[in-house]
Amino acid sequence: METKIINTHSHINMLKEYSTEAAIKELEQENIIAIVPASSPTDIFEVDDVIKKSKNLYGYVGVFPEEAREFTDKTLLDMENIIKNNNKIVGIGEIGLDYYWDKTFKDKQKEVFIKQIHLANELNLPLNIHSREAHFDTLEILKKYNKNSVAIMHCFSGSLEFAKECIKNGIYISLGGVVTFKNAKNAKDVAANIPIEYLLLETDDPYLTPVPFRGKENRPSYVKYVAQEIANLRNCPITEVAQKTTENALKIFPQLLD
Ligand code: NI
């Protein structure tokens, strides 16, 4: 497609069935920019490396809730160092709360989430947020602790009502492959009805592969199927979804303009 698409959440360094090099080539050929989130204290270094391989890649550094126990003071220093030395790091993520897998260390998750919000605020960087079965607490923490960073709810999984509540607080809604699933009533409802000014696209590859490739490994370039489904749901051309979501992303991440 001629219109540029920005995929705001792609773990391109975690692909297994497809090589990262081939995935990069696809992005370059298809005019897609991808931002690669980090999930653990070691993954931040992988993100730092992989995004240097293409002009179409940028990154976030952060530790996600399932890895909260591994987060130390050294992790915070490592993150700061990477940010200082790599100007393609454009945000902090993915960070947040996840009560789906394990509810036994909620306090630790919250503590690590808040520490990373502070870092983002200090450096005035956007936040890429992971929230699963923890919507209320995630929003409460953002309202209470986030002073000046733009926040994005990655792979948004809440209701339309919750999406509106987020938007009221200036939070962006990012949708991925789930929106293409037949039974994803919430995601379709959100995609069709939120103001397009708050919408962003992503894949969360290698997970959550969109239809028509559901069941296979996801790829960063499949963001176009997400865009197409949203266009169908909103009764508009895919170019409009691509253009508007790219505009939104460039507002949040002006470094991507190059
Ligand atoms: Ni992710």
Boltz pocket constraint, residues with backbone or C-beta under 6 A from the ligand:
constraints:
  - pocket:
      binder: B
      contacts: [[A, 9], [A, 11], [A, 37], [A, 94], [A, 204]]
      max_distance: 6.0
